[in-house]
Amino acid sequence: MNDIKLVPALVTAVLHGVAIAFLLFGIPSDNRVIEVKAKPLAIQAKLVIEKSVSRPVKSTPPPKPVPKPVVKPEPVKKSEPKPKPEVKPVPKPVPKGPTPEELRKKKVEEKARDEAKQRVLQEEIRKQQQKELADALASEDDLVEEGELASTYIELIAALIGQNWSLPPTARNGMKATVQIITIPTGEIVGHQVIKGSGNPAFDLSAIRAITKLSRIDELGDLYKIDPGAYEKNFRRFNFDFVPQDLRR
């Protein structure tokens, strides 16, 4: 029974061998007719399997491409966070120069000083005005007194000069000669000159002779002793007018 089962397998192997031979060696070119006898339905044979039975050569598949090694990137070492530097509070910049408050105070102080100076100045002006007014009133009184005193001495001098004045025959009413007289505190006359003539030389000469004869006014020496200011102001140097009066010719 086992032998019967091996027959189809043997036939199959032979057929495969023939087919492989044709493939390897090609079909023979002999035109002879080969008679193929019919095989018996049953063949007693034993299957001898030789170890050297050649098997169909399998085509070698192309080598698979060697995958490139995947280079894994080295893990980046995370740098440890650097400690943040200690932030010191930045001091507020100190403004240069005075602050607005200091400027305001300074302005107020300057205003107060200016007002105080103004008050002092106004007070000084008021006092000065009062003094000037008082001086003016006193001076006016002094002038009145001095004027009265001067008038008295002028009348005295006129009387003394009149005693020494001799009119020339050519003298006429309306003539006038002005002579400047210079004295010293003793009352002595040290100088004289006609500063405005009458137009009549004889009349002017008669005025000069009258002063020369007088030569000294003792009353002016007494005035200097009593009131030097009045003497200096009115009689150190003064003008005297020679005017004839009541001439009939």
Stockholm file with secondary structure:
# STOCKHOLM 1.0

chainA/1-249         MNDIKLVPALVTAVLHGVAIAFLLFGIPSDNRVIEVKAKPLAIQAKLVIEKSVSRPVKSTPPPKPVPKPVVKPEPVKKSEPKPKPEVKPVPKPVPKGPTPEELRKKKVEEKARDEAKQRVLQEEIRKQQQKELADALASEDDLVEEGELASTYIELIAALIGQNWSLPPTARNGMKATVQIITIPTGEIVGHQVIKGSGNPAFDLSAIRAITKLSRIDELGDLYKIDPGAYEKNFRRFNFDFVPQDLRR
#=GR chainA/1-249 SS CHHHHHHHHHHHHHHHHHHHHHHHHCCCCCCCCCCCCCCCSCCCCCCCCCTTCCCCCCCCCCCCCCCCCCCCCCCCCCCCCCCCCCCCCCCCCCCSSCCHHHHHHHHHHHHHHHHHHHHHHHHHHHHHHHHHHHHHHHHHHHHHHHHHHHHHHHHHHHHHHHHHCCCCTTCCTTCCEEEEEEECTTCBEEEEEEEECCSCHHHHHHHHHHHHHHCBCHHHHHHHHHCHHHHHHHTSEEEEEECCCSCCC
#=GC SS_cons         CHHHHHHHHHHHHHHHHHHHHHHHHCCCCCCCCCCCCCCCSCCCCCCCCCTTCCCCCCCCCCCCCCCCCCCCCCCCCCCCCCCCCCCCCCCCCCCSSCCHHHHHHHHHHHHHHHHHHHHHHHHHHHHHHHHHHHHHHHHHHHHHHHHHHHHHHHHHHHHHHHHHCCCCTTCCTTCCEEEEEEECTTCBEEEEEEEECCSCHHHHHHHHHHHHHHCBCHHHHHHHHHCHHHHHHHTSEEEEEECCCSCCC
//
